Amino acid sequence: MVPFEVVILALSGSVILLLTGLPLLPVFSS
């Protein structure tokens, strides 16, 4: 089994990457 803390860290890390990466998408595409 995967530790619960690892799942929380992975989920929060992916959310942070999405929040920081989405505003940059129009800059790179244009």
PyMOL commands that set and color helices and strands:
alter all, ss='L'
color gray80, all
select helices_A, chain A and resi 4-29
alter helices_A, ss='H'
color red, helices_A
deselect
rebuild
show_as cartoon
